[in-house]
Structure formats: C-alpha cells, structure tokens
C-alpha cells in the first residue's frame, strides 16, 4: 500500500544506525497515472477484509459479550478494523490533497 501512494525521503544519511530519531519521511505521490495501482491495492484490502474469519468480522461490543468475558476479543476485533480503515484512508488520502499548499480543494474533490 505504501509503495502505491507514497515515496520515502531519507532525511539524514549520516546518522548512526542506532539513532532514536526518525531518519525517513513519507510523502504522498501526486501522480495521476497510479489509479490502477491504487485500485488494485484497494481491491486486495477489500478481499482481505471479506475473507476474515467470522469471529474477526466487525460487530459492536454488546452487554452479552462483556457478561460472557468476550470484551477482550471485541476490543482486538475493533482494533483490527481500525487499522484496516486507517490503511484505506492512507491509500486514498493523496487523491484528496491539494497539489500545492495554497491550493484549496475544489467542490468535486471534497468528501461528502
């Protein structure tokens, strides 16, 4: 997913390997020719989510889950889906960024 939408900038090649500071940054690709790549990754992610076992499919925590000691499983299931939707968001985010910092999104590019 990262290859499809982002490029890596190495900030400081001279830092030692054991540094605790970040030496790389991700920048969104603003190429218009990567539509097929984004679509392919999007389809892979959707197929992955649909293929999850039933106990990993998202459903809200219920009082019965808490009563039966399944709240930990519900939290883990929710976290899994939060990561999934964060990945989907990161995949599509560059499509909605302005080309330059001073350019505001047009009405057709705003998410409703």
C-alpha positions in Angstrom: 0.0 0.0 0.0 2.8 2.4 0.9 4.5 1.9 -2.5 1.3 2.7 -4.4 0.7 6.1 -2.8 3.9 7.3 -1.0 7.5 7.9 -1.6 10.2 7.8 1.0 12.6 10.7 1.7 15.7 9.9 3.7 16.4 12.9 5.9 19.9 12.3 7.1 22.0 9.6 5.7 24.9 10.3 8.1 23.0 9.4 11.3 24.2 6.3 13.1 22.1 3.1 12.8 21.2 3.2 16.5 19.5 6.6 16.4 16.2 7.1 18.2 15.3 9.9 15.8 13.3 9.4 12.6 15.5 9.4 9.6 12.8 8.9 6.9 9.6 10.6 5.9 6.7 9.5 3.8 5.4 11.9 1.1 2.2 11.4 -0.8 2.7 10.7 -4.6 0.6 13.2 -6.6 0.9 11.2 -9.8 -2.3 10.8 -11.8 -1.1 7.7 -13.5 -1.2 5.4 -10.4 -5.0 5.0 -10.5 -4.7 1.3 -11.5 -2.2 0.6 -8.7 -4.5 2.2 -6.1 -7.5 0.3 -7.4 -5.5 -2.9 -7.2 -4.4 -2.4 -3.6 -8.0 -1.3 -2.7 -9.4 -4.5 -4.1 -6.8 -6.6 -2.3 -7.7 -4.9 1.0 -11.4 -5.4 0.5 -10.8 -9.1 -0.4 -8.7 -9.5 2.8 -11.4 -7.9 5.0 -14.1 -10.1 3.4 -12.1 -13.2 3.9 -11.6 -12.7 7.6 -13.0 -15.5 9.8 -16.4 -14.8 11.4 -15.0 -14.1 14.8 -12.8 -11.4 13.3 -15.6 -9.7 11.3 -16.5 -6.4 12.9 -19.5 -6.2 15.1 -20.0 -3.8 18.1 -19.4 -4.8 21.7 -22.6 -5.9 23.3 -23.5 -6.3 27.0 -23.6 -10.1 26.4 -20.0 -10.0 25.2 -19.0 -8.3 28.4 -21.1 -10.7 30.6 -19.6 -13.7 28.8 -16.0 -12.5 29.1 -15.5 -11.7 25.4 -14.8 -8.0 25.8 -11.1 -8.5 25.2 -11.8 -10.3 21.9 -14.2 -7.4 20.9 -11.5 -4.8 21.6 -9.0 -6.8 19.5 -11.5 -7.1 16.7 -12.2 -3.4 16.8 -8.5 -2.6 16.7 -8.1 -4.8 13.7 -10.8 -2.9 11.8 -9.4 0.5 13.0 -6.0 -0.5 11.4 -7.9 -1.6 8.2 -9.8 1.7 7.9 -6.6 3.7 8.7 -4.9 1.8 5.8 -7.8 2.5 3.4 -7.7 6.2 4.5 -3.9 6.4 3.9 -4.3 4.7 0.5 -6.8 7.3 -0.7 -5.6 10.4 1.1 -3.2 11.6 -1.6 -6.1 11.8 -4.0 -7.8 14.5 -1.9 -4.7 16.6 -1.1 -4.2 19.8 -2.9 -1.4 19.9 -5.5 0.2 22.8 -3.6 -0.2 24.0 0.0 -2.0 27.2 -1.1 -4.5 25.4 -3.3 -7.8 24.7 -1.7 -9.8 21.5 -2.6 -12.4 22.1 -5.3 -16.0 21.1 -4.6 -15.6 18.0 -6.8 -12.7 16.8 -4.6 -14.3 17.3 -1.3 -15.6 14.2 0.5 -19.2 14.3 1.5 
